[in-house]
Amino acid sequence: MSDDTAPQTPEAPKRLTQEEKRQMRSAARLFAVQALFQMEAAGTTVDKVMAEFEEFRFGAETEEGTYAEGNLALFRQICTDAVNYQALIDQMTDRALVAKWPINRIDPTLRALFRAAGAEMTQAETPPKVVIMEFVDVAKAFFPEGKEPKFVNAVLDHMAREAKPEAF
């Protein structure tokens, strides 16, 4: 039997393709934005919201369909870093925004997105251009008809040049 047809057991987990791994990282980023939004809206802790997402979102089946499997480690890292480094990330975001629109005045979904992206950009080894591209895609998922993805691209580009200028 080849690895592709081997029965799935705890001892022999399925090997993921590069595309499946990429999709899981993308799902983790989307879930992280949703979790950070929910955390702020509900006034709950990051640990509580992460546990809820891990139980009810990652691969969960609902009446509407099945949620994607996400990269759990990346999800946890983004959420935790977004909370632990929120002041730093918010200051970076404020510098990237127009003076009349500090982070506390922007849409809460965008605020969660900037915090998640800022966490990955400043605390992870992910190339900044990958972070920008991934979170612009997240913005497109939330705002498919709006101008927000272009706005997100511009703000994240500014943040990336500040956080990792050597990458440009």
Secondary structure, DSSP 8 states (H G I E B T S, - for coil): --TTTS--BTTB-----HHHHHHHHHHHHHHHHHHHHHHHHHT--HHHHHHHHHHHTTT-EETTEE-----HHHHHHHHHHHHHTHHHHHHHHHHHS-TT--GGGS-HHHHHHHHHHHHHHHHS-S-HHHHHHHHHHHHHHH-TTSSHHHHHHHHHHHHHHHH-GGG-
